[in-house]
Amino acid sequence: MRSVRRCSRTGCTNPAVATLTYAYADSTAVVGPLATYAEPHSYDLCEQHAMRLTVPRGWEVVRHEGEFAVPQPSVDDLTALAEAVREAGRADRPVETPEPTSGTGRRGHLRVLPNPADD
C-alpha cells in the first residue's frame, strides 16, 4: 500500500492532492491532479497550497478546474504490499554476506587503512 504523500511545502503536513510542474520555457506553472507517482521535478501540494499558488510576474498558472481529492488506496496497492511482505519472508531468499577484508576495509564512504607501524 502506498504511503500518503504529503504536501511539499515546508512545514505543511497535509496530504497532497495536486501536483505542481513548471514549464520553464513557457514561463508557466501547471497545477493538476495528483500524479500517480512522485516525480523528481514536480511538487506535491495540499489543496490549500494548490489553490493559493502564486507565480512570479510574467508567469502564467494553468490550474486544474474542479475539486482535488485525496487518492484512496487501491486493490493494486494492497496486492503489492502483500507480495512485498511475502517476498521478504521467503526462507529460500538469498542472504548477502559481506566480503572479507584483508587489512583494509570500507565502511560507507570511509576507508580503513592499516597502520604502517603494524607491518
CORGIGI-V990020 format. One record per pair of residues at least 24 apart in sequence whose ideal C-beta (glycine too) atoms are under 6 Angstrom apart, sorted by sequence separation. I is the first residue (numbers start at 1). GAP is how many residues later the second one is. If there is no record, write none. Layout:
# CORGIGI-V990020
I:GAP, I:GAP
This chain:
# CORGIGI-V990020
19:25, 20:25, 29:26, 18:27, 16:28, 17:30, 27:31, 33:31, 14:32, 18:32, 27:32, 28:32, 29:32, 30:32, 31:32, 32:32, 12:34, 28:34, 8:35, 8:36, 34:37, 7:38, 5:39, 7:39, 9:40, 7:42, 18:50, 17:51, 17:53, 15:55, 1:72, 2:75, 1:76, 1:77, 1:80
